Amino acid sequence: MLVATEIAESFRPDRRAVLYPGACLDFLKTIQRETIQLVVTSPPYNIGKEYEKRVNLEQYVAAQQQVIQECVRVLKPEGSICWQVGNHVDNGAIVPLDAVLFPVFQKFGLQCRNRIIWHFEHGLHCSRRLSGRHETVLWFTKTDTYTFHLDTVRVPQKYPGKKYFKGPRAGQYSCNPLGKNPGDVWIIPNVKSNHVEKTEHPCQFPVELIERLVLPLTNAGDWVLDPFAGSGTTIVAALRHDRRGAGAETLDKYRQIARDRIQRAMEGTLPVRPMDRQVFDPRDAGSALTTRPWDRVKAEETPLLIMEKTR
């Protein structure tokens, strides 16, 4: 059990959490090769946020390639890299970053195991194209002998009482008692204003998204690295499951948010949406907000209309 509570600012193998105050490339160069079990991050999308400088797409890919190359260097042979990205938007036209970056990972000999779709319901409403409601996680491994513990992330069966109806196992339950494989489409609420995890960071991703990667792809005590630490979500997810977490963040205000969240995660006091919580459906709560106003008006007018017709 990892119990150290100090948040180090430089990479130290004997620490539990590291938050480097500076650029990720500088930080990565301080880590010995084949040290990290899992690299998981959501890099800037090159859309002009305050923590990035918008450049042309070729420059962006070249910069990402430098970071990815260093991540491959520090990754263990049995390790994984998970790159969570959305779209770069240029004058209303989108560029799916997973498609643009895919050849970079292939260039370094990584093998793609899944393209995971993260679906959510809330976000910017578009007027000249369909509203974007998903992002992707590209999961790559360094070798064929990679760590993968499926049982840690199984989800409830749709038909747990289903049985074999013929053959030598007829009458026996056909489902895995631990649950089913969750598949490659994950429905997880994104972190908006009323989310229990919300901070000032504008592009914060939910702890649950990272937990679903940390649990199957690492073992207790392993290092999980986020080159673009942001609000510290990756480190938080690692610490919550007895792993070690490390990351780099350049901006002071986000680094302070990350430090606070990491500290509270180590103390067990950080509010986090549980992994097994169902996505809230307001219709189940009987909210008036889920009833269309014109339907209510129609329902209220119906008796009067009936009376008029029967006169």
C-alpha positions as a Markdown table, in Angstrom:
| # | Residue | x | y | z |
|---|---|---|---|---|
| 1 | Met | 0.0 | 0.0 | 0.0 |
| 2 | Leu | 1.4 | 3.4 | -1.0 |
| 3 | Val | 1.2 | 5.9 | 1.8 |
| 4 | Ala | 3.6 | 8.7 | 1.1 |
| 5 | Thr | 1.8 | 12.0 | 0.8 |
| 6 | Glu | 4.5 | 14.3 | -0.6 |
| 7 | Ile | 3.9 | 15.7 | -4.1 |
| 8 | Ala | 7.4 | 15.8 | -5.7 |
| 9 | Glu | 8.3 | 18.3 | -8.4 |
| 10 | Ser | 10.9 | 16.1 | -10.1 |
| 11 | Phe | 10.6 | 12.5 | -11.0 |
| 12 | Arg | 11.7 | 10.2 | -8.2 |
| 13 | Pro | 11.0 | 6.5 | -8.4 |
| 14 | Asp | 10.4 | 6.3 | -4.6 |
| 15 | Arg | 7.6 | 8.9 | -4.7 |
| 16 | Arg | 3.9 | 8.4 | -5.0 |
| 17 | Ala | 3.0 | 11.5 | -6.9 |
| 18 | Val | 5.0 | 13.9 | -9.1 |
| 19 | Leu | 3.8 | 17.2 | -10.6 |
| 20 | Tyr | 6.5 | 18.9 | -12.7 |
| 21 | Pro | 6.3 | 22.7 | -13.0 |
| 22 | Gly | 7.2 | 23.0 | -16.6 |
| 23 | Ala | 7.1 | 21.7 | -20.2 |
| 24 | Cys | 6.4 | 18.0 | -20.7 |
| 25 | Leu | 9.4 | 17.4 | -23.0 |
| 26 | Asp | 11.7 | 18.8 | -20.3 |
| 27 | Phe | 10.1 | 16.5 | -17.8 |
| 28 | Leu | 10.1 | 13.4 | -20.0 |
| 29 | Lys | 13.8 | 13.7 | -20.5 |
| 30 | Thr | 14.4 | 13.3 | -16.8 |
| 31 | Ile | 12.7 | 9.9 | -16.7 |
| 32 | Gln | 14.7 | 6.7 | -17.4 |
| 33 | Arg | 13.7 | 4.5 | -20.3 |
| 34 | Glu | 11.1 | 1.8 | -19.7 |
| 35 | Thr | 10.0 | 3.2 | -16.4 |
| 36 | Ile | 6.3 | 3.9 | -17.1 |
| 37 | Gln | 3.6 | 1.3 | -17.3 |
| 38 | Leu | 0.8 | 3.6 | -18.7 |
| 39 | Val | 0.9 | 6.9 | -20.5 |
| 40 | Val | -2.6 | 8.4 | -20.7 |
| 41 | Thr | -3.3 | 12.0 | -21.7 |
| 42 | Ser | -5.5 | 14.5 | -23.5 |
| 43 | Pro | -3.2 | 16.9 | -25.3 |
| 44 | Pro | -4.1 | 20.4 | -26.4 |
| 45 | Tyr | -6.3 | 20.3 | -29.6 |
| 46 | Asn | -4.6 | 23.3 | -31.2 |
| 47 | Ile | -7.8 | 25.4 | -31.0 |
| 48 | Gly | -6.3 | 28.4 | -29.2 |
| 49 | Lys | -6.9 | 27.7 | -25.5 |
| 50 | Glu | -4.8 | 29.8 | -23.1 |
| 51 | Tyr | -2.5 | 26.8 | -22.4 |
| 52 | Glu | -1.5 | 26.5 | -26.0 |
| 53 | Lys | -0.3 | 28.5 | -28.9 |
| 54 | Arg | -2.3 | 27.9 | -32.1 |
| 55 | Val | -0.1 | 26.8 | -35.0 |
| 56 | Asn | -0.6 | 25.3 | -38.4 |
| 57 | Leu | -1.6 | 21.6 | -38.4 |
| 58 | Glu | 1.8 | 20.4 | -39.6 |
| 59 | Gln | 3.6 | 22.2 | -36.8 |
| 60 | Tyr | 1.1 | 20.8 | -34.3 |
| 61 | Val | 1.7 | 17.2 | -35.5 |
| 62 | Ala | 5.4 | 17.7 | -35.4 |
| 63 | Ala | 5.3 | 18.9 | -31.8 |
| 64 | Gln | 3.0 | 16.0 | -30.8 |
| 65 | Gln | 5.4 | 13.6 | -32.5 |
| 66 | Gln | 8.3 | 14.8 | -30.2 |
| 67 | Val | 6.2 | 14.1 | -27.1 |
| 68 | Ile | 5.0 | 10.7 | -28.4 |
| 69 | Gln | 8.6 | 9.7 | -29.2 |
| 70 | Glu | 9.7 | 10.4 | -25.6 |
| 71 | Cys | 6.6 | 8.6 | -24.2 |
| 72 | Val | 7.6 | 5.5 | -26.2 |
| 73 | Arg | 11.1 | 5.7 | -24.8 |
| 74 | Val | 10.0 | 5.8 | -21.2 |
| 75 | Leu | 7.3 | 3.1 | -21.7 |
| 76 | Lys | 7.8 | -0.4 | -20.4 |
| 77 | Pro | 7.7 | -3.3 | -22.9 |
| 78 | Glu | 4.4 | -4.5 | -21.4 |
| 79 | Gly | 3.0 | -0.9 | -21.2 |
| 80 | Ser | 0.3 | 1.0 | -23.0 |
| 81 | Ile | -0.2 | 4.5 | -24.4 |
| 82 | Cys | -3.7 | 6.0 | -24.5 |
| 83 | Trp | -4.1 | 9.3 | -26.4 |
| 84 | Gln | -7.5 | 11.0 | -25.8 |
| 85 | Val | -8.4 | 13.5 | -28.4 |
| 86 | Gly | -11.3 | 15.3 | -30.1 |
| 87 | Asn | -11.3 | 17.6 | -33.2 |
| 88 | His | -9.2 | 20.5 | -34.3 |
| 89 | Val | -11.6 | 23.1 | -35.7 |
| 90 | Asp | -10.5 | 25.4 | -38.5 |
| 91 | Asn | -13.0 | 28.0 | -39.8 |
| 92 | Gly | -15.9 | 25.6 | -39.1 |
| 93 | Ala | -14.3 | 22.6 | -40.6 |
| 94 | Ile | -13.2 | 19.8 | -38.3 |
| 95 | Val | -10.0 | 17.7 | -38.4 |
| 96 | Pro | -10.3 | 14.5 | -36.4 |
| 97 | Leu | -7.0 | 14.4 | -34.4 |
| 98 | Asp | -7.0 | 10.7 | -33.9 |
| 99 | Ala | -6.8 | 10.2 | -37.6 |
| 100 | Val | -4.1 | 12.8 | -38.0 |
| 101 | Leu | -2.0 | 11.3 | -35.2 |
| 102 | Phe | -2.5 | 7.6 | -35.9 |
| 103 | Pro | 0.4 | 7.4 | -38.4 |
| 104 | Val | 2.7 | 9.0 | -35.8 |
| 105 | Phe | 2.1 | 6.1 | -33.4 |
| 106 | Gln | 2.6 | 3.6 | -36.2 |
| 107 | Lys | 5.9 | 5.2 | -37.1 |
| 108 | Phe | 7.2 | 4.3 | -33.6 |
| 109 | Gly | 6.1 | 0.7 | -34.0 |
| 110 | Leu | 3.1 | 0.9 | -31.6 |
| 111 | Gln | 0.2 | -1.4 | -32.2 |
| 112 | Cys | -3.4 | -0.2 | -31.9 |
| 113 | Arg | -5.6 | -2.4 | -29.7 |
| 114 | Asn | -8.7 | -0.2 | -29.6 |
| 115 | Arg | -10.2 | 3.0 | -30.8 |
| 116 | Ile | -12.5 | 3.8 | -27.9 |
| 117 | Ile | -15.4 | 6.2 | -28.4 |
| 118 | Trp | -16.2 | 8.4 | -25.4 |
| 119 | His | -19.8 | 9.5 | -25.7 |
| 120 | Phe | -21.3 | 12.4 | -23.7 |
| 121 | Glu | -24.6 | 14.4 | -24.0 |
| 122 | His | -23.5 | 17.9 | -23.2 |
| 123 | Gly | -21.4 | 20.5 | -25.0 |
| 124 | Leu | -21.4 | 23.3 | -27.5 |
| 125 | His | -24.5 | 23.3 | -29.8 |
| 126 | Cys | -23.5 | 23.7 | -33.4 |
| 127 | Ser | -25.7 | 25.5 | -36.0 |
| 128 | Arg | -24.1 | 24.5 | -39.3 |
| 129 | Arg | -23.1 | 20.9 | -38.5 |
| 130 | Leu | -24.2 | 18.2 | -36.1 |
| 131 | Ser | -23.2 | 18.9 | -32.5 |
| 132 | Gly | -20.1 | 17.0 | -31.5 |
| 133 | Arg | -20.9 | 14.5 | -28.7 |
| 134 | His | -17.9 | 12.2 | -28.7 |
| 135 | Glu | -14.2 | 12.1 | -28.5 |
| 136 | Thr | -11.8 | 9.2 | -29.0 |
| 137 | Val | -9.1 | 7.3 | -27.1 |
| 138 | Leu | -6.5 | 5.6 | -29.1 |
| 139 | Trp | -5.0 | 2.7 | -27.2 |
| 140 | Phe | -1.6 | 1.5 | -28.3 |
| 141 | Thr | 0.7 | -1.1 | -26.9 |
| 142 | Lys | 4.5 | -1.4 | -27.3 |
| 143 | Thr | 4.6 | -5.2 | -27.7 |
| 144 | Asp | 2.3 | -8.2 | -27.9 |
| 145 | Thr | 2.9 | -9.1 | -24.3 |
| 146 | Tyr | 1.0 | -6.2 | -22.8 |
| 147 | Thr | -0.8 | -6.0 | -19.5 |
| 148 | Phe | -4.6 | -6.3 | -19.7 |
| 149 | His | -6.9 | -7.2 | -16.8 |
| 150 | Leu | -10.4 | -7.4 | -18.3 |
| 151 | Asp | -12.1 | -8.5 | -15.1 |
| 152 | Thr | -11.4 | -5.2 | -13.4 |
| 153 | Val | -13.6 | -3.2 | -15.8 |
| 154 | Arg | -16.5 | -5.6 | -16.6 |
| 155 | Val | -20.0 | -4.2 | -16.6 |
| 156 | Pro | -23.3 | -5.8 | -15.7 |
| 157 | Gln | -24.8 | -8.3 | -18.2 |
| 158 | Lys | -27.9 | -7.2 | -20.1 |
| 159 | Tyr | -29.4 | -10.7 | -19.6 |
| 160 | Pro | -27.7 | -12.2 | -16.5 |
| 161 | Gly | -30.3 | -15.0 | -16.3 |
| 162 | Lys | -29.7 | -16.3 | -19.9 |
| 163 | Lys | -28.9 | -20.0 | -20.1 |
| 164 | Tyr | -27.6 | -22.4 | -22.7 |
| 165 | Phe | -30.6 | -24.0 | -24.4 |
| 166 | Lys | -28.8 | -27.0 | -26.0 |
| 167 | Gly | -25.6 | -28.9 | -25.9 |
| 168 | Pro | -23.6 | -30.3 | -23.0 |
| 169 | Arg | -24.1 | -27.1 | -21.0 |
| 170 | Ala | -27.9 | -26.8 | -21.5 |
| 171 | Gly | -29.6 | -25.3 | -18.5 |
| 172 | Gln | -26.4 | -23.6 | -17.2 |
| 173 | Tyr | -26.0 | -19.9 | -17.1 |
| 174 | Ser | -24.2 | -18.7 | -20.2 |
| 175 | Cys | -23.0 | -15.3 | -18.9 |
| 176 | Asn | -19.7 | -14.5 | -17.2 |
| 177 | Pro | -20.7 | -14.0 | -13.5 |
| 178 | Leu | -18.3 | -11.1 | -13.2 |
| 179 | Gly | -20.1 | -9.2 | -16.1 |
| 180 | Lys | -19.5 | -8.6 | -19.7 |
| 181 | Asn | -16.7 | -6.9 | -21.7 |
| 182 | Pro | -17.6 | -3.2 | -21.7 |
| 183 | Gly | -16.8 | -2.8 | -25.4 |
| 184 | Asp | -15.3 | 0.2 | -27.1 |
| 185 | Val | -18.1 | 2.7 | -26.7 |
| 186 | Trp | -18.1 | 4.3 | -23.2 |
| 187 | Ile | -21.0 | 6.6 | -22.1 |
| 188 | Ile | -19.6 | 8.8 | -19.4 |
| 189 | Pro | -20.8 | 12.3 | -18.5 |
| 190 | Asn | -18.3 | 15.1 | -19.4 |
| 191 | Val | -17.3 | 17.6 | -16.7 |
| 192 | Lys | -19.6 | 20.5 | -17.0 |
| 193 | Ser | -20.8 | 23.2 | -14.5 |
| 194 | Asn | -22.8 | 20.9 | -12.2 |
| 195 | His | -20.4 | 18.0 | -12.2 |
| 196 | Val | -19.0 | 17.0 | -8.8 |
| 197 | Glu | -15.4 | 17.1 | -10.2 |
| 198 | Lys | -15.6 | 20.5 | -11.9 |
| 199 | Thr | -12.7 | 23.0 | -11.5 |
| 200 | Glu | -11.7 | 26.1 | -13.4 |
| 201 | His | -9.9 | 24.1 | -16.0 |
| 202 | Pro | -11.8 | 24.5 | -19.3 |
| 203 | Cys | -11.1 | 21.1 | -20.8 |
| 204 | Gln | -11.2 | 18.8 | -17.8 |
| 205 | Phe | -12.0 | 15.1 | -18.4 |
| 206 | Pro | -13.7 | 12.9 | -15.9 |
| 207 | Val | -11.8 | 10.6 | -13.4 |
| 208 | Glu | -13.9 | 7.7 | -14.5 |
| 209 | Leu | -12.6 | 7.8 | -18.0 |
| 210 | Ile | -9.0 | 7.4 | -16.8 |
| 211 | Glu | -9.9 | 4.8 | -14.1 |
| 212 | Arg | -11.3 | 2.6 | -16.9 |
| 213 | Leu | -7.8 | 2.6 | -18.5 |
| 214 | Val | -5.7 | 2.5 | -15.3 |
| 215 | Leu | -7.4 | -0.6 | -13.9 |
| 216 | Pro | -7.0 | -3.0 | -16.8 |
| 217 | Leu | -3.7 | -1.7 | -18.1 |
| 218 | Thr | -1.6 | -1.5 | -14.9 |
| 219 | Asn | -0.8 | -3.3 | -11.7 |
| 220 | Ala | -0.7 | -1.9 | -8.1 |
| 221 | Gly | 2.4 | 0.3 | -7.7 |
| 222 | Asp | 2.9 | 1.0 | -11.4 |
| 223 | Trp | 3.7 | 4.4 | -12.8 |
| 224 | Val | 1.0 | 6.2 | -14.7 |
| 225 | Leu | 2.2 | 9.3 | -16.7 |
| 226 | Asp | 0.3 | 12.3 | -18.1 |
| 227 | Pro | 2.5 | 14.6 | -20.2 |
| 228 | Phe | -0.2 | 17.3 | -20.2 |
| 229 | Ala | -1.4 | 17.1 | -16.6 |
| 230 | Gly | -3.9 | 19.9 | -16.6 |
| 231 | Ser | -6.1 | 19.7 | -13.6 |
| 232 | Gly | -4.4 | 16.4 | -12.4 |
| 233 | Thr | -7.1 | 14.0 | -13.3 |
| 234 | Thr | -4.8 | 11.2 | -14.5 |
| 235 | Ile | -2.7 | 11.4 | -11.3 |
| 236 | Val | -5.9 | 11.4 | -9.2 |
| 237 | Ala | -7.2 | 8.3 | -11.0 |
| 238 | Ala | -3.8 | 6.5 | -10.5 |
| 239 | Leu | -3.7 | 7.3 | -6.8 |
| 240 | Arg | -7.2 | 6.2 | -6.2 |
| 241 | His | -6.2 | 2.7 | -7.3 |
| 242 | Asp | -2.9 | 2.3 | -5.5 |
| 243 | Arg | -0.8 | 3.3 | -8.5 |
| 244 | Arg | 1.8 | 6.1 | -8.8 |
| 245 | Gly | 1.0 | 9.2 | -10.9 |
| 246 | Ala | 3.3 | 11.7 | -12.6 |
| 247 | Gly | 2.7 | 14.6 | -14.9 |
| 248 | Ala | 3.8 | 18.1 | -16.1 |
| 249 | Glu | 1.9 | 21.3 | -16.2 |
| 250 | Thr | 3.2 | 24.7 | -17.4 |
| 251 | Leu | 0.5 | 27.1 | -16.0 |
| 252 | Asp | 0.7 | 28.0 | -12.3 |
| 253 | Lys | -3.1 | 28.3 | -11.8 |
| 254 | Tyr | -3.8 | 24.8 | -13.2 |
| 255 | Arg | -0.9 | 23.3 | -11.4 |
| 256 | Gln | -2.3 | 24.7 | -8.2 |
| 257 | Ile | -5.7 | 23.1 | -9.0 |
| 258 | Ala | -3.9 | 19.8 | -9.7 |
| 259 | Arg | -1.9 | 19.9 | -6.5 |
| 260 | Asp | -5.0 | 20.5 | -4.5 |
| 261 | Arg | -6.9 | 17.6 | -6.2 |
| 262 | Ile | -3.9 | 15.3 | -5.9 |
| 263 | Gln | -3.5 | 16.1 | -2.2 |
| 264 | Arg | -7.1 | 15.4 | -1.5 |
| 265 | Ala | -7.0 | 12.2 | -3.5 |
| 266 | Met | -4.2 | 11.0 | -1.3 |
| 267 | Glu | -6.2 | 11.9 | 1.8 |
| 268 | Gly | -9.3 | 10.2 | 0.4 |
| 269 | Thr | -11.4 | 13.4 | 0.5 |
| 270 | Leu | -11.7 | 14.4 | -3.2 |
| 271 | Pro | -15.2 | 14.3 | -4.6 |
| 272 | Val | -15.3 | 11.9 | -7.5 |
| 273 | Arg | -18.2 | 10.5 | -9.6 |
| 274 | Pro | -18.2 | 6.7 | -8.9 |
| 275 | Met | -17.4 | 4.4 | -11.8 |
| 276 | Asp | -20.5 | 2.3 | -11.3 |
| 277 | Arg | -23.0 | 5.1 | -11.2 |
| 278 | Gln | -25.6 | 5.0 | -14.0 |
| 279 | Val | -25.8 | 8.0 | -16.3 |
| 280 | Phe | -28.6 | 10.3 | -14.9 |
| 281 | Asp | -31.8 | 10.3 | -16.9 |
| 282 | Pro | -34.0 | 13.2 | -15.9 |
| 283 | Arg | -37.1 | 11.5 | -17.3 |
| 284 | Asp | -36.7 | 8.9 | -14.6 |
| 285 | Ala | -36.8 | 11.6 | -11.9 |
| 286 | Gly | -40.2 | 12.9 | -13.2 |
| 287 | Ser | -38.9 | 16.4 | -13.8 |
| 288 | Ala | -41.2 | 19.0 | -15.3 |
| 289 | Leu | -38.2 | 20.1 | -17.4 |
| 290 | Thr | -38.4 | 16.8 | -19.4 |
| 291 | Thr | -42.0 | 17.4 | -20.5 |
| 292 | Arg | -42.5 | 19.5 | -23.7 |
| 293 | Pro | -44.5 | 22.6 | -22.9 |
| 294 | Trp | -46.6 | 22.2 | -26.0 |
| 295 | Asp | -47.6 | 18.8 | -24.8 |
| 296 | Arg | -48.7 | 20.2 | -21.4 |
| 297 | Val | -50.8 | 22.8 | -23.2 |
| 298 | Lys | -52.3 | 20.3 | -25.5 |
| 299 | Ala | -53.2 | 18.1 | -22.5 |
| 300 | Glu | -54.7 | 21.0 | -20.7 |
| 301 | Glu | -56.8 | 22.1 | -23.7 |
| 302 | Thr | -58.1 | 18.6 | -24.7 |
| 303 | Pro | -61.1 | 18.6 | -22.3 |
| 304 | Leu | -62.2 | 22.0 | -23.6 |
| 305 | Leu | -61.9 | 20.9 | -27.2 |
| 306 | Ile | -63.9 | 17.8 | -26.5 |
| 307 | Met | -66.7 | 19.9 | -24.9 |
| 308 | Glu | -66.7 | 22.2 | -27.9 |
| 309 | Lys | -67.1 | 19.3 | -30.3 |
| 310 | Thr | -69.9 | 17.8 | -28.4 |
| 311 | Arg | -72.1 | 20.9 | -28.3 |
